[in-house]
Amino acid sequence: MIDLDPSDVQLHGDQEQRFYHGYYREHCYLPLYAFCGGHPLAMKLRPSDIDGAKGADEMLMWIVWQLRAAWPEVRIILRADSGFCRDWLMTWCEDAGVDYVLGLARNDRLTDCIAQQMEQARREYWRTRKPARRFRSFLYRTRKSWSRSRRVVGKAEYLAKGENPRFLVTSLPASQYEKQFLYEDLYCARGEMENRIKEQQLDLFGDRASSHTFRGNEVRLWLSMAAQLLIDGLRRLALQGTELAKAQATTLRVRLFKIGALVQVSVRRVYVRLSSAFPLQDLFGVILKRLRGPPPCTI
């Protein structure tokens, strides 16, 4: 599962390619991120005066090529919000054998397609006074922008504030992916990627773009992504099953990285002596053993 999402990096100076973005209401860059779960795959810094999906096909081409070089039979699914629901991107995925689950902006034609389900959800809400959902899967094609018909899943939801219809478009077949599972379990799980972007920007300094040059600021974001790669590797390889298995980067920095130690250098060794009062010394020892891996086999 490859998640794509753009995010804003706010600018306060006179950086190269600085533009005002109406949605974020600030001068900013608009980097594009790609994640697989919590693992960062790619990042590209972009100016903000562009379509949010621009460059997504180039990034996917690079990622897919490397994935299939290592795992030729792997199934790849692209997941993104409605900002990436572009005919050229869906066509590229279909030609490359990449499945997709993309948000789809609603319109009158789409809401008419789930009118019956919305009425059922409305009646259930007024009967139970609890949020009610109904789903419908159908083929849909825009009048001008799409080159072919595609499967759309509509969510007819009725809440205390009223109707809340949502839609997504997918290449995944109905015979394998039931409509409610596709929306609630597969598509909505993309929120985890947004948490990883926030972690990179807020905890790993991925929002620092104080260099004047565009290239210099891109290098800053690459270094932040490298730090996130190390954090994700630490979680996967050393923290599974521990109290810090799901800890944020800030917590790991304070409890494992920024700790006092006495460094002693001899002719043959370097000793790092921790305080006997260090509260996580047992966990620290477990992490070191896991990172070192199993001892070499001797015959």
N, C-alpha and C positions, 0 to 999 in steps of 0.2 A: 504494500500500500504506500503510494507516494502522495504526500500532501503538499499542495502549493498554496502560498498565501503571500500577499504583499503586506508591508507595514511601513509606517512613517518614521523617519529619523529627523527630528526637529532641528532646524538650523537657526543660529542666532547671529552669525556674522555674514561676511560677503563671500561665501564659498562659491567655487565654480559650479555652473549648472544649477543654481539656486532658483527655485520657482515657488510661487504661492499655490497651495492646493486648497480648493474650495471645500472639499469634504472635511479635511482635518483642520481647516481654518488656520493655517500656519505655513511659513516657508519651510520646506522639508525636502528630503530625498525620499524615494519610494523603492527600497530594496525588495527583491523577490527572493523568497526562501523556499527550500524544498526539504522536507523531513520524511523519514520513515519511522513511525512511532516517535520515540524521543531522540532518535539518531539523526543529526543534521547531515544532509547529503550535498547541498549546494547553496550558494548565496550569490546574488548579483546585484550590485549597487546600480540604481537607475535614477535619473532625474524624475521629478514628480509631474511634469507636464506631458504625460504619456498615458495610454491605455494601461490599466493595471495588469492586463494579461500579456503585454508585449514581451517577447523574448521567452515565453513559457515553452514554446515548441523547441527552441534551441537548447534550453536547459534540459528538457525531457529527453531529447535525442542523445545528449551526452550521458545522462544517467542511465537510460535504457541500454545503450550500447555497452556500458561497463557491466551492468547487471547480467545481461545475456552472455557476455564473454565469460563470466564466472559461473552462471547458472543458466544454461541454454533453455531449459524447460520451465523456468519460473514464470508464474502468472503475475502480471503487473497490472495494478489498478490505480488510476489517477483519481484523486479526491480533492475537490476545491469548491469554493462558493460560486455564486452566480456571476461574479466578475470575470470568471474564466469560461463562461458558457458562450463560446465563440465557435462558429461553424468551422473555421479553419483549424482550430485546435481539436475539435471532435473528429474532423475528417482525418487529421494527421494520426490521431490515436487509432481510428478504425483501420487505416492503411498499415500502421505499424504493429497491429495486433495487441494494442494496449487498451484494456477496458477503462471505463471512466464512470464516476458518479459525481455529477456537478449540480450545484444549485441552479435554479431557473427562476428568473424574476416573473412575478405574476402579472397577468393582464386579464382583460374581460373574457377573452376566449377560454383561457385556462380555468378561471373561476366558474364559468358556465359548465365546464366539463365535470366539475365536482359538486354541482348544485344539489343533486339528490343526496349525496353523502353529507353535505353541510347541513341540510335540513334534518337528517337523522341525528347528527351530532347536536344540533340545536335542541331538538326534542329531548334527547337524553340529558343534556345539561339542565334544562328546566325541570326535569323529573327528579334528578339526583342532586342538583346544585354542585356538581363536580365537573371539572374539565372533561370534555368528551372528544374523542377522535374517531374519524373514519378515514379509510385510505382507498384510493382507486388507481389502477394502472391502466394506461391507454397509450395509443400511438398518436403522435402530434407532430405537426410541421408548421413552421411559421410561413406567412404568406410570401416573404421575400428573402429573408436572410439565411434560411437553412436550405441545404442542397438535397436533403432527404428526410423522410419521416423517422422519428426516433421514439424510444420508449420513455414515457414520462410517468412519474409517480406523484400523485397529488395527496396532500394531507389536508383533510377538512377538520379543523379544530374549532371548537366553540368554548370560549372562556368567559369569565365574569365581565370582561370588557367588550365581549362580542366575538365576531368571527376572526379567525387567525389562519387563513389558508397559506400553505407553503407547497413548493413544487421542486422537483429535481428531475434531471434527465440522465439516462444511463444506457450503457451498452450491455449491461448484465441481463441475461435472459430471465424471464418470469418463471421458467421451469426450475431454475436453480436458486433464485433469490426472490423470496416472497416480499410483497410490497411494504408491509409494516416493518419487517426486519431490515429491509434495505434502507428505510428512512431512519428508524429509531436507533438501530444498532450499528449500521455501517456508516451512514452519512453523518449522523450527529456526533460520532466519535472524533470527528475532525477538530473538535474544540480542544483536544489535548495538544495539538500542534500550536494553537494560539498561546497556550500556557508556556510552551517551550520558547516561542519567540519573545514573550514577555520576560522569561527568565534570562535569555541572552541579553536583551536590551537593558533590563534593570539591574540584574545581578552580575553580569559579565561584561558590562560596559560596552554593549553593542549599540548604544545610542550616542556614542562620542564621535562627532564629525567636526572637530574644530580645526582640521587642516584646511588651508586655503584651496588646495588642489583636489579635484575630484578623485584622482587616482590615489592620493594619500589617504583620503577618507575610506576608500574601498579597502585598502590594506588594513586599516584599523578594524573594519568589520570582519575581515578574514581572520585576523588575530583573535577576535572575540569568538568566532565560530570554532577556531582551533581549540580555544579554552573549553567550549561546550562539548567538543568531541572528547576531550580528556575527562570531563565530568560524566558524560554518558558512559564512557568506557569504565570509569571507576564504579558506577552504579551496577553495570552489567557483570563485571568480572569480580568485584570484591565486596560489594555491599548487599548482595542478594541474601535475604533471610536475616538481616541485621536491623537494628533500630533506626539506622540511617538509610535504609533501602530506598525510600521515597523522599529523602530530604532535598530541599532546594539548594541551589549552589551557594547561597549566602550562608546557610546553616553548615554546609560542608566546609566552607572556607573558615568559619569561626571555630568549629569544633575539631577539625582535623588538620587544617593547613596552617592557620595562624596560631601556632602554639610555641611556647618558649622551650629552647633546648640548648645544651652546651655542646659545642662541636670541638672535638679534640683530634688532631692530625698527628699520626705517628709515621714511621718510615713505611710500614706496610698497610696500614688501615686508617680509615676515617671513622671515628666514633661519634654518633649523635646520641647524647645522653638526655633522656627526658626526665622530667621531675617525677619523683615517686608519688606525688599528689595528683598527677594527671588523671582525671576521672575516666578517660576512655582508653587507658593503656592496654587493657585486654583486647578491646576491639581493634585498636591500632595494630597489635600483634597479629590478629587474625587477618586483617587487610593486607599486611605485608606478606604473609605466607601465601595468600591467594594470588597476589600480583606476581610473586616469584614463580608460582606454578609448582608442579611436582618436581621432586629431586631427580637428577639425571640417573638413568638406569646404568648400573655397573655390572660387569660380568666377571 
